[in-house]
Amino acid sequence: MTHVLITGGSSGIGLEVARIYVGRGHRVSLIARGLAALDAAKVSLETEGGGQVQVAAADVADADAVQAAIRACETVFGPCDILICSAGIVAPARFEDQTAADADRQVAVNLSGSMHSVRAVYASMLARHQGRIMLVSSGAGLMGIPGYAAYCASKFALRGFAEALRSEAKPRGVVVSICFPPDTQTPQLERERAARPAEAEVIMGQVKPWKAEAVARQMVRALDQGRFEVYFGLTLLALGRLAPLVRPFVDRYFDRLIRGVQR
């Protein structure tokens, strides 16, 4: 039976991905920081029936903690077959206003946390010559957004990690994917928008937030098909595939909008 392990699985996109795999009858492990939220997610998923669910609390920024949590999950459900790195945080602020601690925390969770999670399952996948990994970047991993300097840095870096890891893993039977979701209707989005600078809202408000279920469906479909990159909507597809060509035009357009806000 397939073992799917999801970091950041207690809410939002991660929880919706879990819902799909539980519906398929798979074994699903959820990892997040808050045990209460994890327990609530487990009850919700088990009520719907299908697969088996277990949870483990850990901060993905702590390499030892996330490794221990994953080992505990694998002891019960067997080696991880599919890893979804969905744990992430965002703290919008203009760069000059953001503390070093807040900036570092975003990099630690979004980038290092994904690397820690992959490292915990990667050797076993290589040994078995099979496994699938989905890294969750962001539309902010395709273009710089004012008020999101640290967040963009962490999500841009994930793409470099994914590209390098894909080249290493593919000949050895392990499939690596990365997705770039837009604003998505999650509890985190509501908290984020309250702190979002006006300049950022001018840019990000151009795209209507997606439902978490729709994002999850596309992610799982891409994993089923073994696709490397997953984009959501034509705007992000164009940025992902044609960025060097369209970026000057996009920048000029948004620069005008931002100047209007700052007047």
NORFEN-V921651 format. One record per run of one state. SS is the DSSP state (hx for helix, st for strand, lp for the rest). FROM is the first residue (numbers start at 1). TO is the last residue. If there is no record, write none. Layout:
ss=[SS | SS]
from=[FROM | FROM]
to=[TO | TO]
This chain:
ss=[lp | st | lp | hx | lp | st | lp | hx | lp | st | lp | hx | lp | st | lp | hx | lp | hx | lp | st | lp | hx | lp | hx | lp | st | lp | st | lp | hx | lp | hx | lp | st | hx | lp | st | lp | hx | lp]
from=[1 | 3 | 8 | 12 | 24 | 27 | 33 | 35 | 49 | 52 | 58 | 63 | 78 | 82 | 86 | 95 | 98 | 100 | 129 | 131 | 137 | 139 | 142 | 149 | 171 | 174 | 181 | 184 | 186 | 187 | 196 | 198 | 205 | 210 | 212 | 226 | 229 | 232 | 234 | 263]
to=[2 | 7 | 11 | 23 | 26 | 32 | 34 | 48 | 51 | 57 | 62 | 77 | 81 | 85 | 94 | 97 | 99 | 128 | 130 | 136 | 138 | 141 | 148 | 170 | 173 | 180 | 183 | 185 | 186 | 195 | 197 | 204 | 209 | 211 | 225 | 228 | 231 | 233 | 262 | 263]
